[in-house]
Amino acid sequence: MDKEQAREQVNALVAFEGKRIRRIWHDAQWYFSVVDVVEALTDSPTPRQYWGKVKERAFIDLELSPIWVQLKLPSADGKYYETDCANTESMFRIIQSIPSPKAEPFKQWLARVGYERIKEIENPELAQERAKKYYELKGYPKDWIEKRLRGIAIRQELTDEWKGRGVGEKREYAILTNEISEATFGVSIKAHREIKRLDPKNENENLRDHMTDLELIFTMLGEKSTAEITKSRDSQGFTQCRDSSREGGKIARGARAALERKTGKRVVSTENYLDLAEKKQKKLVGK
């Protein structure tokens, strides 16, 4: 899985006995919010303070320190904050220090959901199904979801081509992606995000999750065309792949321009799905 696809799926909610547990895919494994686990196990009205006391004991006896890391997870206000997280193995050790009758069933639950991602790697269709449910829960239209998932598959095909042709750095992937976007839409990814009114400081706010149907379609066309040109030219290395990316984007640009001439409407739109996040936040606050 490439870093772009991972970012698209990193934030996920799972539930244990009705309690929401935030998790994030990091270093090829799931990391779970320790505070959420503490709340699920103890039903404490102040789980952060409870975890703070557990951490104090951990630092004193050095048995648990430091087996957790801080990763950015979404909060009820829709923003992302550094949060103590632990992988499955470390979480088992943390649970040992929390007296709770729910400890054993939680361990079984944790083992199951921790292994879930491994099964998805073995069978990508499971990952696609989970992504579909994720978008459905957020309230996206079903026809949009189908396009979004198809776009993820096409993106994966393209990044696999790049990886096999000597493009290996995150920065190079970003440059090539931007080349396709600029050629396709006439605007950079940064400018496209600004048009969509996305928060420039929130890297987890994925532009593609706020694209209209047509924007998704032309994004797919640009990336699929790039993949085909890259293969037909046998492009190798960053420079040659960049040339192929520009050519792939030009094909999508031609189709976009033709549609705009016929309809009199621009494809790049200010429309977004930020209202879905607001609705979700209101639900969380209302609970």
Secondary structure, 3 states (H helix, E strand, C coil): CCHHHHHHHCCEEEEECCEEEEEEEECCEEEEEHHHHHHHHHCCCCHHHHHHHHHHHHHHHCCCCCCCEEEEEECCCCCEEEEEEEEHHHHHHHHHCCCCCCHHHHHHHHHHHHHHHHHHHHCHHHHHHHHHHHHHHHCCCHHHHHHHHHHHHHHHHHHHHHHHCCCCCHHHHHHHHHHHHHHHHCCCHHHHHHHCCCCCCCCCCCHHHHCCHHHHHHHHHHHHHHHHHHHHHCCCHHHHHHHHHHHHHHHHHHHHHHHHHHHCCCCCCCCCCHHHHHHHHHHHHHC
